[in-house]
Amino acid sequence: MRSSLAQGNGLGIAELFAKEGAKVVLADLKEQKGQAAADRIKKNGGDAFYIKHDVTQEDDWNRAIERTLDAHGKLDVLVNNAGVSITATVHETDLERWRWVHAVNLDGMFLGTKFAAVPMKENGGGSIVNISSILASVGYPGYAAYCASKGGATNFTKVAALECAPFKIRVNAIHPGFIATPMVWDELEEKGDVEKGLAKLVAMHPIGRIGEPEDVAYGALYLASDESSFVTGSELVIDGGYLAQ
């Protein structure tokens, strides 16, 4: 299962940023959905273009950063949103799939931060927002690879925040609860009873519902903005009370 820029949280973040006046660069492997997302933003009056991009590949990061700088002259904000998951217990998970989850969820975040920090430093600062998960903080049976990758993402964010702070680059993580994204719906469908599965997920969140992509998007907007200029190395939990239990 995948969550990408062209759908789910990523699309919600891109649309809100564009609505608030940001010049958005959408980077995703899914060409049709990525281009459609850019077209939709432009149709609604926003500024956006799409780049085919594999977050696990250094060359792709180089190209994405270069195209962004060519188009806009600088880079102010990076949202590391790409994420994948598999459903398997520890003893069922093979090494290839374990490494795939970590390559996308953790290597991609590392590479994005590494490459984005260079132009941000030259520009006098910036903001990097990493999408982690509530499952960075608690275990969830059947999601060993995902939980491990998100736990790594959280501590990576803290180290990156400390190392980037002298250059006025802020690095923060968002920890969403279960959000109504294609990743979640795909999982519910795979388990066979969407209605029963959704009711179970809702019951896990004291606020009485699962989240929407806009809930995460507004958190990302805050962390990207000057209003959070004293916030770095933080964990912004957007989970309807899941972790408070």
Order of alpha helices (4+ residues) and beta strands (2+ residues): beta-alpha-beta-alpha-beta-alpha-beta-beta-alpha-alpha-beta-alpha-beta-alpha-alpha-alpha-beta
